[in-house]
Amino acid sequence: MRSRTGSLSIGIVAARAGVQAHVLRHWESVGLLAPDRDAGGRRVYQDADLVRIALIQRGKATGLGLPAIRALTQAGRVAERSEVLRRQIAMQEAQIRELTKSAALLRCAAGCTHDDPSQCAHVRAVLDAPLDEAGRLG
């Protein structure tokens, strides 16, 4: 429900974000959110909180843990934020290389006519092939 000041209740915000209210409380407990409180002590969320929730969700979707997300969302932490992002980019690029190699192996195995794909020279070549800097077999 909307309060007189235009704030949103935890239930409304949780529903909009597609999470349970306890998730918002947890994010608050680990320092990711700091919603205002009304006169009765209930959490009330402003537009800035909704943006922060979207940032948290996007961070989680990209594979960041809550401590890394906290580092990204804290004001005045540009150097720390950049370092966290560089580490995350490096990790994701490594994952992309591994997934590219796995996809190549699957394509090769799907076209293999051997009873045992481990006996296939093409499968073995894919397993042994290095990846170039762009993550392509090469």
Phi and psi restraints in degrees (value plus and minus 20) as a CYANA .aco file:
   2 ARG   PHI    -109.7   -69.7
   2 ARG   PSI     113.2   153.2
   3 SER   PHI    -104.2   -64.2
   3 SER   PSI     157.7   197.7
   4 ARG   PHI     -84.4   -44.4
   4 ARG   PSI     -43.1    -3.1
   5 THR   PHI    -111.1   -71.1
   5 THR   PSI     -16.9    23.1
   6 GLY   PHI      68.6   108.6
   6 GLY   PSI     -12.3    27.7
   7 SER   PHI    -101.5   -61.5
   7 SER   PSI     140.0   180.0
   8 LEU   PHI    -130.8   -90.8
   8 LEU   PSI     125.5   165.5
   9 SER   PHI     -96.3   -56.3
   9 SER   PSI     144.3   184.3
  10 ILE   PHI     -82.1   -42.1
  10 ILE   PSI     -56.8   -16.8
  11 GLY   PHI     -84.1   -44.1
  11 GLY   PSI     -63.4   -23.4
  12 ILE   PHI     -86.0   -46.0
  12 ILE   PSI     -65.0   -25.0
  13 VAL   PHI     -84.2   -44.2
  13 VAL   PSI     -63.3   -23.3
  14 ALA   PHI     -80.0   -40.0
  14 ALA   PSI     -64.7   -24.7
  15 ALA   PHI     -82.6   -42.6
  15 ALA   PSI     -64.3   -24.3
  16 ARG   PHI     -82.6   -42.6
  16 ARG   PSI     -58.6   -18.6
  17 ALA   PHI    -101.6   -61.6
  17 ALA   PSI     -33.1     6.9
  18 GLY   PHI      55.0    95.0
  18 GLY   PSI       9.7    49.7
  19 VAL   PHI    -148.4  -108.4
  19 VAL   PSI     147.0   187.0
  20 GLN   PHI    -101.6   -61.6
  20 GLN   PSI     134.7   174.7
  21 ALA   PHI     -78.4   -38.4
  21 ALA   PSI     -54.4   -14.4
  22 HIS   PHI     -84.3   -44.3
  22 HIS   PSI     -46.4    -6.4
  23 VAL   PHI     -86.9   -46.9
  23 VAL   PSI     -63.3   -23.3
  24 LEU   PHI     -82.9   -42.9
  24 LEU   PSI     -59.7   -19.7
  25 ARG   PHI     -83.9   -43.9
  25 ARG   PSI     -60.4   -20.4
  26 HIS   PHI     -83.9   -43.9
  26 HIS   PSI     -66.1   -26.1
  27 TRP   PHI     -78.9   -38.9
  27 TRP   PSI     -54.9   -14.9
  28 GLU   PHI     -87.1   -47.1
  28 GLU   PSI     -62.5   -22.5
  29 SER   PHI     -85.6   -45.6
  29 SER   PSI     -45.5    -5.5
  30 VAL   PHI    -119.4   -79.4
  30 VAL   PSI     -10.1    29.9
  31 GLY   PHI      66.9   106.9
  31 GLY   PSI      -5.5    34.5
  32 LEU   PHI    -107.0   -67.0
  32 LEU   PSI     -48.3    -8.3
  33 LEU   PHI    -148.0  -108.0
  33 LEU   PSI     130.9   170.9
  34 ALA   PHI    -164.3  -124.3
  34 ALA   PSI      50.3    90.3
  35 PRO   PHI     -87.7   -47.7
  35 PRO   PSI     133.2   173.2
  36 ASP   PHI     -88.1   -48.1
  36 ASP   PSI     149.4   189.4
  37 ARG   PHI    -142.7  -102.7
  37 ARG   PSI     124.9   164.9
  38 ASP   PHI    -105.7   -65.7
  38 ASP   PSI    -197.3  -157.3
  39 ALA   PHI     -79.8   -39.8
  39 ALA   PSI     -47.9    -7.9
  40 GLY   PHI    -108.7   -68.7
  40 GLY   PSI     -16.9    23.1
  41 GLY   PHI      66.7   106.7
  41 GLY   PSI     -17.1    22.9
  42 ARG   PHI    -100.0   -60.0
  42 ARG   PSI     124.9   164.9
  43 ARG   PHI     -85.7   -45.7
  43 ARG   PSI     118.6   158.6
  44 VAL   PHI    -153.1  -113.1
  44 VAL   PSI     113.1   153.1
  45 TYR   PHI    -127.7   -87.7
  45 TYR   PSI     118.7   158.7
  46 GLN   PHI    -124.9   -84.9
  46 GLN   PSI     155.0   195.0
  47 ASP   PHI     -76.5   -36.5
  47 ASP   PSI     -60.6   -20.6
  48 ALA   PHI     -80.9   -40.9
  48 ALA   PSI     -54.6   -14.6
  49 ASP   PHI     -86.5   -46.5
  49 ASP   PSI     -57.8   -17.8
  50 LEU   PHI     -84.7   -44.7
  50 LEU   PSI     -59.0   -19.0
  51 VAL   PHI     -84.6   -44.6
  51 VAL   PSI     -64.1   -24.1
  52 ARG   PHI     -81.8   -41.8
  52 ARG   PSI     -60.8   -20.8
  53 ILE   PHI     -81.7   -41.7
  53 ILE   PSI     -62.5   -22.5
  54 ALA   PHI     -82.2   -42.2
  54 ALA   PSI     -59.6   -19.6
  55 LEU   PHI     -84.0   -44.0
  55 LEU   PSI     -61.9   -21.9
  56 ILE   PHI     -81.1   -41.1
  56 ILE   PSI     -67.0   -27.0
  57 GLN   PHI     -84.4   -44.4
  57 GLN   PSI     -60.4   -20.4
  58 ARG   PHI     -85.0   -45.0
  58 ARG   PSI     -61.3   -21.3
  59 GLY   PHI     -80.6   -40.6
  59 GLY   PSI     -64.4   -24.4
  60 LYS   PHI     -82.6   -42.6
  60 LYS   PSI     -59.9   -19.9
  61 ALA   PHI     -84.7   -44.7
  61 ALA   PSI     -47.9    -7.9
  62 THR   PHI    -108.9   -68.9
  62 THR   PSI     -18.2    21.8
  63 GLY   PHI      78.4   118.4
  63 GLY   PSI     -13.8    26.2
  64 LEU   PHI     -97.4   -57.4
  64 LEU   PSI     124.1   164.1
  65 GLY   PHI    -104.7   -64.7
  65 GLY   PSI     148.2   188.2
  66 LEU   PHI     -81.0   -41.0
  66 LEU   PSI     -58.6   -18.6
  67 PRO   PHI     -81.7   -41.7
  67 PRO   PSI     -59.5   -19.5
  68 ALA   PHI     -87.4   -47.4
  68 ALA   PSI     -59.7   -19.7
  69 ILE   PHI     -83.6   -43.6
  69 ILE   PSI     -60.1   -20.1
  70 ARG   PHI     -80.3   -40.3
  70 ARG   PSI     -63.3   -23.3
  71 ALA   PHI     -82.5   -42.5
  71 ALA   PSI     -54.9   -14.9
  72 LEU   PHI     -92.8   -52.8
  72 LEU   PSI     -51.4   -11.4
  73 THR   PHI    -116.9   -76.9
  73 THR   PSI     -25.1    14.9
  74 GLN   PHI    -100.7   -60.7
  74 GLN   PSI     110.9   150.9
  75 ALA   PHI     -86.5   -46.5
  75 ALA   PSI     126.2   166.2
  76 GLY   PHI      57.4    97.4
  76 GLY   PSI      -6.1    33.9
  77 ARG   PHI    -136.7   -96.7
  77 ARG   PSI      28.3    68.3
  78 VAL   PHI     -80.4   -40.4
  78 VAL   PSI     -67.6   -27.6
  79 ALA   PHI     -83.0   -43.0
  79 ALA   PSI     -64.7   -24.7
  80 GLU   PHI     -84.6   -44.6
  80 GLU   PSI     -62.8   -22.8
  81 ARG   PHI     -80.0   -40.0
  81 ARG   PSI     -65.1   -25.1
  82 SER   PHI     -81.7   -41.7
  82 SER   PSI     -61.6   -21.6
  83 GLU   PHI     -85.4   -45.4
  83 GLU   PSI     -64.1   -24.1
  84 VAL   PHI     -79.2   -39.2
  84 VAL   PSI     -64.3   -24.3
  85 LEU   PHI     -86.9   -46.9
  85 LEU   PSI     -60.4   -20.4
  86 ARG   PHI     -81.4   -41.4
  86 ARG   PSI     -62.3   -22.3
  87 ARG   PHI     -83.4   -43.4
  87 ARG   PSI     -62.2   -22.2
  88 GLN   PHI     -85.5   -45.5
  88 GLN   PSI     -61.4   -21.4
  89 ILE   PHI     -81.5   -41.5
  89 ILE   PSI     -65.6   -25.6
  90 ALA   PHI     -80.9   -40.9
  90 ALA   PSI     -62.2   -22.2
  91 MET   PHI     -84.8   -44.8
  91 MET   PSI     -63.2   -23.2
  92 GLN   PHI     -87.7   -47.7
  92 GLN   PSI     -56.9   -16.9
  93 GLU   PHI     -83.9   -43.9
  93 GLU   PSI     -58.0   -18.0
  94 ALA   PHI     -84.7   -44.7
  94 ALA   PSI     -60.9   -20.9
  95 GLN   PHI     -84.2   -44.2
  95 GLN   PSI     -59.8   -19.8
  96 ILE   PHI     -82.1   -42.1
  96 ILE   PSI     -62.8   -22.8
  97 ARG   PHI     -80.6   -40.6
  97 ARG   PSI     -64.3   -24.3
  98 GLU   PHI     -85.4   -45.4
  98 GLU   PSI     -61.4   -21.4
  99 LEU   PHI     -85.9   -45.9
  99 LEU   PSI     -56.8   -16.8
 100 THR   PHI     -82.9   -42.9
 100 THR   PSI     -64.3   -24.3
 101 LYS   PHI     -84.8   -44.8
 101 LYS   PSI     -60.7   -20.7
 102 SER   PHI     -83.8   -43.8
 102 SER   PSI     -61.8   -21.8
 103 ALA   PHI     -84.2   -44.2
 103 ALA   PSI     -60.3   -20.3
 104 ALA   PHI     -82.7   -42.7
 104 ALA   PSI     -61.2   -21.2
 105 LEU   PHI     -83.3   -43.3
 105 LEU   PSI     -63.8   -23.8
 106 LEU   PHI     -83.2   -43.2
 106 LEU   PSI     -62.4   -22.4
 107 ARG   PHI     -81.1   -41.1
 107 ARG   PSI     -63.9   -23.9
 108 CYS   PHI     -84.1   -44.1
 108 CYS   PSI     -67.5   -27.5
 109 ALA   PHI     -84.4   -44.4
 109 ALA   PSI     -53.8   -13.8
 110 ALA   PHI     -85.2   -45.2
 110 ALA   PSI     -50.5   -10.5
 111 GLY   PHI    -116.0   -76.0
 111 GLY   PSI     -18.8    21.2
 112 CYS   PHI     -96.3   -56.3
 112 CYS   PSI     116.4   156.4
 113 THR   PHI    -122.8   -82.8
 113 THR   PSI     -18.8    21.2
 114 HIS   PHI     -92.5   -52.5
 114 HIS   PSI     127.3   167.3
 115 ASP   PHI     -84.0   -44.0
 115 ASP   PSI     -55.6   -15.6
 116 ASP   PHI    -139.8   -99.8
 116 ASP   PSI      85.1   125.1
 117 PRO   PHI     -77.1   -37.1
 117 PRO   PSI     -43.5    -3.5
 118 SER   PHI     -88.8   -48.8
 118 SER   PSI     -34.9     5.1
 119 GLN   PHI    -111.2   -71.2
 119 GLN   PSI     -23.1    16.9
 120 CYS   PHI    -103.3   -63.3
 120 CYS   PSI     107.3   147.3
 121 ALA   PHI     -83.2   -43.2
 121 ALA   PSI     -55.5   -15.5
 122 HIS   PHI     -87.0   -47.0
 122 HIS   PSI     -62.9   -22.9
 123 VAL   PHI     -82.0   -42.0
 123 VAL   PSI     -64.2   -24.2
 124 ARG   PHI     -82.5   -42.5
 124 ARG   PSI     -59.2   -19.2
 125 ALA   PHI     -83.3   -43.3
 125 ALA   PSI     -61.1   -21.1
 126 VAL   PHI     -84.6   -44.6
 126 VAL   PSI     -61.8   -21.8
 127 LEU   PHI     -83.8   -43.8
 127 LEU   PSI     -52.7   -12.7
 128 ASP   PHI    -111.5   -71.5
 128 ASP   PSI     -32.6     7.4
 129 ALA   PHI     -90.1   -50.1
 129 ALA   PSI     114.1   154.1
 130 PRO   PHI     -97.4   -57.4
 130 PRO   PSI     140.1   180.1
 131 LEU   PHI    -122.1   -82.1
 131 LEU   PSI     122.7   162.7
 132 ASP   PHI     -98.6   -58.6
 132 ASP   PSI    -198.6  -158.6
 133 GLU   PHI     -83.8   -43.8
 133 GLU   PSI     -44.6    -4.6
 134 ALA   PHI    -105.4   -65.4
 134 ALA   PSI     -20.9    19.1
 135 GLY   PHI      67.3   107.3
 135 GLY   PSI      -6.1    33.9
 136 ARG   PHI    -119.0   -79.0
 136 ARG   PSI     128.4   168.4
 137 LEU   PHI     -84.1   -44.1
 137 LEU   PSI     115.9   155.9
